[in-house]
Amino acid sequence: MSKLKLGIVGAGFVANFHTRAITQVRSIEIDGVTAIKGAEALSDIVKKHHLGKGTVYANVAEMAKHVDAIAVYVPNFARLEIVEQIVDAVKQGAQLKGVICEKPLGRNVKEARRLVELADEVGLKTAYFENQIFMKPVQAQLKQLAPQQKTMGPLALTRSSEEHGGPHEAWFWDPTRQGGGVLCDMGCHSIAVGWYALTPIGKPITFLEPVSISAETALLKWGLPAWREKLLNERGVDYSKTPAEDFTTGIVTFRNPETGQLVKAQFTDSWMFEKQGLRLFMDGMGPGYAFEVNTLQSSLQIFIGDVAAEATADAEIALEKSTASRGLLAVQHNEADLYGYTDENEEAAAAFLAGRDGYLPWSYGLEITKLVMAGYMAAERKQTIDLIDPEIQGELETYIPLIQQGKGAEVLF
Ligand SMILES: NC(=O)c1ccc[n+]([C@@H]2O[C@H](COP(=O)([O-])OP(=O)(O)OC[C@H]3O[C@@H](n4cnc5c(N)ncnc54)[C@H](O)[C@@H]3O)[C@@H](O)[C@H]2O)c1
């Protein structure tokens, strides 16, 4: 079986998560790593698990000569610069088959569109990594409910949410570097998976046409004095000056172009979730059938009493963004697989090896960025945004939310 030789840019949280996933993927070798910080440590993991050569390269240009595809796992503010380096490398003769980018594709439509254009310029195949679409529970409900969908009709409502207590690195909290708060960071997941679950089986990923969006953004926890101070001390971000939203909710309405039926995807995302750790929740309602996914309901629970709590070295082992290390804990023993990282890697490798785009190309990531930006627009204007209005579509091309501009106080206070 031929394997895709992958080079990874960035060696932080998500690069490590993907590496864990790739221990379960037979079609990828991690042959290169380059990052400002963490490349050696990631390379050690690659070598320890025999996942590929794991050579540490000084930069993208060097790495591009030795791999088939590059995965961009750098922070949002560094995306464009890295993709420009990849495209330059191809122009210099690097034989790359494809390029992968983590969510969100861009901090705004202009940035996301530029990324799509750059890859097109040199004919690079693309994969936009939206792991939640590849989640096994999401895929399994589709298979299980296919007969119901066929006889009764498609889903009419989905509700999706991703919530935890707040991100692990300072740059996520800074709306100018990240692109906003939780709507930009996690709203992109919930909007994507909601849209996907509503899509009738067998139809293309953008078959349902986005018609309108309403949304709210709010700063409910991290703007309070004690939490603001903690954020300032621990992350160096001052939410009295440049706040970002820690809560968002909204509804996207879609139209089925064949039947005219209107269906809705409701999303809720927060960085103020006070439970055991990360929770992904999705449900869907069809005529006479439904599904529900809740990643905090695990088949494994463990209990750690106070006397034994000191022995727990690392709460994060139990669950991403764990908030407790004692009591009754939900444990996910294979998070990389549960969250869809395994299958999205497998799919991208198969696509690039066959000379095609991934199931979710960057052009799809651009559509998600548009919806996220329209969400900010709706919250800022306190209006439902008409997504078929050509004027709005034009505005979205250059729209930068106030929160992303560092002017969140005008919206959130
Ligand atoms: N799918 C998911 O659920 C998920 C989860 C976490 C992060 N992400 C996405 O992954 C991306 C990375 O997030 P993270 O949590 O791994 O961030 P991180 O801060 O933990 O790691 C970033 C890595 O990139 C490196 N880096 C920064 N600038 C660089 C540059 N110019 N050149 C080379 N390396 C550079 C850093 O040194 C570090 O190794 C983000 O876009 C984020 O949105 C997705």
Ligand as a Chemical Component Dictionary entry (heavy atoms), coordinates in Angstrom:
data_LIG
# 
_chem_comp.id                   LIG 
_chem_comp.type                 NON-POLYMER 
_chem_comp.pdbx_formal_charge   0 
_chem_comp.three_letter_code    LIG 
# 
loop_
_chem_comp_atom.comp_id 
_chem_comp_atom.atom_id 
_chem_comp_atom.alt_atom_id 
_chem_comp_atom.type_symbol 
_chem_comp_atom.charge 
_chem_comp_atom.model_Cartn_x 
_chem_comp_atom.model_Cartn_y 
_chem_comp_atom.model_Cartn_z 
_chem_comp_atom.pdbx_ordinal 
LIG N1  N1  N 0  -9.814  20.674 15.078 1  
LIG C1  C1  C 0  -9.728  21.105 16.301 2  
LIG O1  O1  O 0  -10.568 20.797 17.127 3  
LIG C2  C2  C 0  -8.585  21.980 16.696 4  
LIG C3  C3  C 0  -8.116  21.939 18.011 5  
LIG C4  C4  C 0  -7.061  22.787 18.366 6  
LIG C5  C5  C 0  -6.517  23.639 17.421 7  
LIG N2  N2  N 1  -7.000  23.661 16.141 8  
LIG C6  C6  C 0  -6.446  24.581 15.134 9  
LIG O2  O2  O 0  -5.091  24.235 14.890 10 
LIG C7  C7  C 0  -4.285  25.382 14.714 11 
LIG C8  C8  C 0  -3.116  25.322 15.697 12 
LIG O3  O3  O 0  -3.625  25.325 17.017 13 
LIG P1  P1  P 0  -2.798  24.712 18.255 14 
LIG O4  O4  O 0  -3.783  24.564 19.353 15 
LIG O5  O5  O -1 -2.016  23.543 17.827 16 
LIG O6  O6  O 0  -1.819  25.929 18.575 17 
LIG P2  P2  P 0  -0.527  25.901 19.499 18 
LIG O7  O7  O 0  -0.287  27.301 19.918 19 
LIG O8  O8  O 0  -0.668  24.838 20.541 20 
LIG O9  O9  O 0  0.642   25.427 18.514 21 
LIG C9  C9  C 0  1.066   26.195 17.421 22 
LIG C10 C10 C 0  2.367   25.671 16.860 23 
LIG O10 O10 O 0  2.710   26.444 15.703 24 
LIG C11 C11 C 0  4.048   26.925 15.847 25 
LIG N3  N3  N 0  4.180   28.180 15.084 26 
LIG C12 C12 C 0  3.637   29.387 15.364 27 
LIG N4  N4  N 0  3.930   30.279 14.396 28 
LIG C13 C13 C 0  4.697   29.607 13.498 29 
LIG C14 C14 C 0  5.329   29.980 12.301 30 
LIG N5  N5  N 0  5.230   31.203 11.810 31 
LIG N6  N6  N 0  6.052   29.043 11.655 32 
LIG C15 C15 C 0  6.160   27.776 12.138 33 
LIG N7  N7  N 0  5.573   27.380 13.273 34 
LIG C16 C16 C 0  4.853   28.277 13.950 35 
LIG C17 C17 C 0  4.265   27.062 17.332 36 
LIG O11 O11 O 0  5.645   27.110 17.642 37 
LIG C18 C18 C 0  3.564   25.800 17.819 38 
LIG O12 O12 O 0  4.418   24.691 17.648 39 
LIG C19 C19 C 0  -5.215  26.571 14.943 40 
LIG O13 O13 O 0  -5.596  27.097 13.714 41 
LIG C20 C20 C 0  -6.421  26.016 15.647 42 
LIG O14 O14 O 0  -7.614  26.685 15.328 43 
LIG C21 C21 C 0  -8.013  22.837 15.766 44 
# 
loop_
_chem_comp_bond.comp_id 
_chem_comp_bond.atom_id_1 
_chem_comp_bond.atom_id_2 
_chem_comp_bond.value_order 
_chem_comp_bond.pdbx_ordinal 
LIG N1  C1  SING 1  
LIG C1  O1  DOUB 2  
LIG C1  C2  SING 3  
LIG C2  C3  SING 4  
LIG C2  C21 DOUB 5  
LIG C3  C4  DOUB 6  
LIG C4  C5  SING 7  
LIG C5  N2  DOUB 8  
LIG N2  C6  SING 9  
LIG N2  C21 SING 10 
LIG C6  O2  SING 11 
LIG C6  C20 SING 12 
LIG O2  C7  SING 13 
LIG C7  C8  SING 14 
LIG C7  C19 SING 15 
LIG C8  O3  SING 16 
LIG O3  P1  SING 17 
LIG P1  O4  DOUB 18 
LIG P1  O5  SING 19 
LIG P1  O6  SING 20 
LIG O6  P2  SING 21 
LIG P2  O7  DOUB 22 
LIG P2  O8  SING 23 
LIG P2  O9  SING 24 
LIG O9  C9  SING 25 
LIG C9  C10 SING 26 
LIG C10 O10 SING 27 
LIG C10 C18 SING 28 
LIG O10 C11 SING 29 
LIG C11 N3  SING 30 
LIG C11 C17 SING 31 
LIG N3  C12 SING 32 
LIG N3  C16 SING 33 
LIG C12 N4  DOUB 34 
LIG N4  C13 SING 35 
LIG C13 C14 SING 36 
LIG C13 C16 DOUB 37 
LIG C14 N5  SING 38 
LIG C14 N6  DOUB 39 
LIG N6  C15 SING 40 
LIG C15 N7  DOUB 41 
LIG N7  C16 SING 42 
LIG C17 O11 SING 43 
LIG C17 C18 SING 44 
LIG C18 O12 SING 45 
LIG C19 O13 SING 46 
LIG C19 C20 SING 47 
LIG C20 O14 SING 48 
# 
